Amino acid sequence: MKSKLNFANMSASVKESVTDWRWWLSIAQIVLGCLLVAIAFVVFINPYNLVPGGIYGLALVLHNLFPSIQVGTFGYMFDVPLICTALILFGGTFGGRTIFASFLTPGIMNLLDYLVYPNKEAIEALDPSLLLGGQIDLSSHLMLAAIIGGVFSGIGVGIVIRNNAATGGTDITGMLLHKFAKMKFANGVLLSDAIIVLSGLVVIGFGVGIEGPGQGVMLSLYSAICIFVNAKVLGYTIDGASRDKLLYIICEEHSAKMREYILNDLNRGGTYLKAKGMYTDHDKEMIFLVVNRKEVRNVQHKIKEFDPKAFVVVTDAYDTFGQGFKPFPEENGMPTE
């Protein structure tokens, strides 16, 4: 009896340690994501006045109006009231991880400013010629700056979201617009980012409210490239470079061979759906099958081998959850639509 109790206690202890290990790994990934976002803005976006939307894009616009205040500090000014509002309105649906990531990112940005620039005057000017001693000056290669900035930012935000958190900012405004204006979450984020990009065009592009001439409409076009790259990389980071495929298969001959292939060779499951031919009026069985993109071609070859007269429909499976695919989203996760 005593040995059984000891074994039970040992199992509980191992399970708890595994859970703690996973939790710490998740937190470490969030920190890594926040670091990548901070590097994207401090090294590749802010020095060239690219405004890729989001709270930090708005912070950059305001930094041009008030150079003595760092971009990360402006980030705090917006994130703190937004987070407090979200906590009051959404309660448990707004996770502590998002609060952690929202406070960590601007702090890292402010710290990096002091690490990559030689003095406070250079931080105020965001002079790329002084960035890391002039070793990374992409003033003549804004396209490259926009692409690299978009890649780093997309990967960073994607890592944070994969760990059930968000970097704050326009994600929260999207949630607020979704709740009060009945607007789709994605449309709310898009509207917020569009307003920020337009403000960047007015202040930085046309020079309204700042000393000296503006930098022109071309800067906003480079910002749009940065937004596009960020969105694509973000999608790949969250969902993977290839989406799953959904197959509907009507295979009248050798259906048993098809079943063996799916279960044993593909090591997947499928579902038989009852169907009826409209022309023949005959009852049929349709196979419902989800595979990854790489497996589609092999499945098509096997279907042709088993039944050349088979009828197959292949379509994108936008999201696939369950055994063998992605885990179900957390209850308190961020909305995506």
Secondary structure by P-SEA (a helix, b strand, c coil): caaaaaaaaaaaaaaaaaaaaaaaaaaaaaaaaaaaaaaaaaccccccccccccaaaaaaaaaaacccccaaaaaaacaaaaaaaaaaaccccccaaaaaaaaaaaaaaaaaaaaacccaaaaaaccccccccccccccccaaaaaaaaaaaaaaaaaaaaaacccccaaaaaaaaaaacccccaaaaaaaaaaaaaaaaaaacccccccccccccaaaaaaaaaaaaaaaaaaaaaacccbbbbbbbbbcccaaaaaaaaaaccccbbbbbbbbbbccccbbbbbbbbbbcccaaaaaaaaaaaacccbbbbbbbccccccccccccccccccccc
